[in-house]
């Protein structure tokens, strides 16, 4: 695995403000367990999970995994991924049964999506704090009324909301990596690695800047990652990246003890704007500029033409 290059570190240091009053803290969370695809040829959900678990274990980094349990029915072998996660001492939370947009469902349907996951969490995560809910797509509802109704359901079922306050869209690298692996394009894979690390480093500067503009301090951050093959490949470098920026790794519950997350821990409290971006825009603070990677990623190792129908 390659180390982070000096040029990237120099660029990142320019982007990440040097707020040194105390070491900033960050919690890692992984969505879409036990399967986030597409998965490259030669990999399986188990090999992906094994790579992520090994990286976390070697680096002594805590992490939460958020479960879409429908995979354990659609592909029963994926239950072994969740068992391996728990065997490593890593906790699990609820990401709903089938990862649907809240804004496309009724509120009763949303409650069913939450409840249907619970027997699996009770079985796999007994004795741990599994009452954390990560909204699929970070979608909290189509309007304030739906958002409030969903929060009432979560409060009644004993959930806290697993907020996200540092995100660089890591899921965008999943499909390009699978395409490049399929054609053995090592040069393009190296470019994917470079862009991924640049995006992660830029996000550090982006969110720390917002936090200091809003609160004159670092909140405890929660970053959103996915259990993908590319994540397994890059996680050792990503952990090194955060450490090079001075971060300490903490658990999700520790991070969300920060006062910033009060309305997330207590869903019956009045909901404030979502995330650091929402807080900043609500106060009229202009968001820092960020690099968009979507078009570049779509162009890397493009999929071949679709065969015509016979």
N, C-alpha and C positions, 0 to 999 in steps of 0.2 A: 504494500500500500504506500502510495507516495505521500510525502510530507507536504505541508503548506509552503508554497514558494515565497521568497522574500518580497517579490513584487506584489503578490496578492495581500500579504500582511501589510505592506506599506499603504496600499490603497485602502484597506479596511481601517487602518489606524486613522487615516484622514477622515473617514466617514463616521467612525464610532467616537463620540465625545469622551474625553478622558475625565470622567467624574470619579474621583478616587476617594470620596469620603469613607466609603466602605465597599467591600467587594460586592458587586451585584450578584443576585441569586436567580437561578433559572430551574424550572422543572420541565422534564421531557415527557411528552405524552404521544402515544402512537394510536392512530385511528385505524379502523377497518380490519381488526383481527377477526377471524384467522386468515383472511385472504384479501389482498389488494393487488390487482393485476393491471395489465397483463404480466404474466411471469415468463421470463426468457426460457427458450428451449434448454433442457438440462437442469432446470431448477424446479422445485416444488414448493408449496406453501411451507412444508417442514424445513427445507434447507434455508429458505428465507428467514423464517423465525429463528432457526438455530444461529444464523449469522448475527442477527440483531441481539439475541440473548447473549451470545458470546461477547460481543462488543461491550454491552452494558456491564456484564459481569466482570470482565477484565479491567474495566475502567472504574469499577465500583460506583456506578451511576444509577440512582433510582429512576424508575419510570412507571407510568400507568399505561395499560393497554385498554382500548375501548372496543367492545365486541358487537358485531352483527351476527347473532347466533344462527341465522337462517343457513349459513354455510355449513354448519354441523349437520344439518338435515339434507341439504342439496348435495354436499360432498362430505359424507360422514368421516372420512379420514382426517379432515381438518380439525376435528376435536382434539387430535394429538398436539396440534399447535398450541391450543389453549392450555392443555395439561402441561406442556413443556414450559410455557410462560409461568404458570403457577409453581411448577417444580423448582424454578429458578428463584422463587420468592418474590416475583413481580406481580403486583396487584392488577385487578381487572375492574372495568366500569362499563356502563351501559351506553351503547351507541345506537340503540333501537334495533329491532329485529331485522329489518331489511333495508335500512339506510335510505329512507324516502324523505323528500322535502316536506317540512311541516306546512309550508304555504300551499301545498297541493293536496293536503289532507283535511278532513274534519278533525275537530278536537277529540271526539271519542276515538277516531282511528289512531290518532297520535298516542292516546293512552294505551290502546291495545298494542301498538308497536313497542312501547316501553315495557308493558307488563309481560309480553310474550318472551322477552329476553330474560326475565327474572329467574325462572327455574334453573336455567343454565348457570347464571351467576351464583345462585344459592348453592348449587352443586359444586361448582368449581372454586368459588371464592369464599366459601364459608369461613367465618371467623375474621374476615378482612372487611375493610370499609369499601364495599362495592357500590354504595349509593351515590355515585357520581354519574351525571348524565352529560354526554357530549352530543350536542345537536348535530345530526348529519348536515353537511354542507354549511355548518354554523348558521343554519336557517332557524331563526327564532319566531317566525310567523309572518303572515302577510300584512298585518296591521296591529295597532296596539291592543285591540280587543283579543285577537288570537294569541298574541304574545302573553297577555295577562292570564288567559284561560289555561295555556300550557304551563305556565309557572305555578298556577294553583294546583294542577295535577301533580307536578313534581314535588311541591311542598307536601301534599297529602300523602304521597308515597315515600316521603322521607329523603328526597334527593337534594343534592347540591349540584350546581351547574359548573361543569369543568370549562372555565373560560379560556380564551386564547388571547395572549397579549404579545406574542412574537411569532410571526408567520412569514415564510418566504415562498409559499406555494410549492413545496417539495414534490407534491403529487404530479406536477407537470413533467417531471423527469422520468416517470414510470414507463410510459409507452415508448418514448424515444430510445430509452436504454434497451428495452426488449427488441425494438427494430434493429438497433445497431448490433446487438448480440447475434441476431439471426443472420446478419450478413458479415459477421466477423470484422467490423469496421473499428479497429482499435484507435485510429486517429480521432474518429468522431466521439468515441467513448471518452477519450482524454479531454475533448472539448466539453462534453457534458459534465465531467468532473470539475473542470475549471469554472464553468458557469454556475454550477450548484454551489461551490464554495464562495464565489463572488456574491451570489444572491443571499446566502446565509450571513455573510459578513456585512453586507449592506443593510440587512434587516436589523442587525444589532444597532447600528448607528441610527436608523430610522426610529425604532421604538424607544431607544434610550433618549433620543432628542425629544420625542413627544412627552415621555415621562417627566423629563426635567423641565420642559416648558409648562406642563400642567401642575406638577407637584414639587418642583425643585429637588427631586430625589429620584432614585431608582425604585420603582415598585419591584416586587418579586414577580418575575416574568414566567409565563407558561407558554411553551412553544409547541406548535402542532406539527407532528411528523406522521408518516404512514408506514405500515409494515410492508414495504416493497423490496424487490430484489436490489434496486439501486440504493435504497436506504441502507440495506445490509452492507453493501459495498462501501458506502461513504461514511457510515456512522463513526468509525474510529477517527477519521479526519474531522468530522463535525464536532465531536467531543473535544478534540484538540483545538479546534477553532474557538470554541467557547472558552476553553481554559486560557488560551492565548489572550483573550479579551478580558481576563480577570474574573470570569464567572465562577461561582460555587454552585454545585448541583444540589438541589433540594427536592423533597417529595412534593407531589401535587398538593396534599393537604397543608404542608408547611407554606408553600407559595401562596395559597389562597387564604391563609390567615392574615395576609396583608389587608389593611382597611380598604384598599381599592376594590376588593371583591365582595364587600359586605352584602350587596344585593344579590350576589351569585350564591353565596353560602345560605342565605335566607330568602328563598324565592318569593315569599309573601311580602317582602319589603318592596317599596316602589322601585320599579326597574329604571335604571339610568341608561343613557346611550351605550351601545354595545362596543366593547373594546376601547383601546387607547385612541384609535382613529375617531370613533364616535364621540368620545369625550372631548377630543380636541376640536372637532368640527362644531360641537355644541357650544363651545366657548369662542368660536370665530378664529381659531388658530389654523393657519395655513399648513397643510401637510407637506413635509419634505418631499422632494422629488425622488421617485424610485424607478429603477430600470425594469422594463417589461421584457420578459423572456419568452412569452408564448409563441410569437411568430418564429423566433430563431429555433426553438425546440421543435416546432412542427415541421421545419424545413430540414432537420437533421435526419439522415437515413430514412427518407420518405418511403412510405409503403408503396409497393409495386402496383400496377394497374389491376383492377378487379377483373377476374375472368368473366367473359360474357355468359349469360344464361344459355343453356343449350336449347 
